[in-house]
Amino acid sequence: QVQLVESGGGLVQPGGSLRLSCAASGSIFSTNAMGWYRQAPGKQRELVAAIISGGSTNYADSVKGRFTISRDNAKNTVSLQMNSLKPEDTAVYYCNAVIRTTGWDSFRNYWGQGTQVTVSS
């Protein structure tokens, strides 16, 4: 089975920075897309940033210019560098990956358990 483990969440002041990391492990044959989602209380879960195996990226309009997503294909890891954080960035952030496991002929979605990011003075 595939496991996604997130790290790096915490409490930061407005204008500060935080770096989230996610590592996928298990019987991984290949990984297509990886990304980060977030969900604030009373809000729908939304895509924050995604990156495909070729390196192309997509960002939510609200984080463009402030967040940067990157990945290491060989290590099956993805990171999210968050700069100039705002209180409205407060949410639980979830790692997501589209992975094909060894011996299986299709891709499926996997999710981490989430990590809390709180931006407050």
C-alpha positions, 0 to 999 in steps of 0.5 A: 500500500502507498503511504503519504506523510506530510510534515512542516505545518505549524503556527507562523506570523503574517508575512512569514514563511513555511515549507510543507513536505510530503513523502510517498512510500510503498510499492510505487511503480510510477507517480504522475501528478502530485499536489497540495489541497487545503480546507478551512473551516466551513469551506470546501477543499480546494486545490492549492498547487499541483505539479506533474511528472514533466515539471509543469505546475498549476497554482490557485490564483490566491497563492500565485507569486507567493507559493512554489511547488516542487518535486523530486521524481526519484524520491517521490516527494513534493514540497510547498514553499509558502512565503508572505503568508496571510491569515486567510491561508490558515487551513489544513493542508493535504498532500495528494498524489496520483500513483500506479503501484507495482503489479497494477495497471492503473493510477489512483489517488492517494491522500495524506492525513493533513497538516495544520497551517495557522497564520496569526499574530 
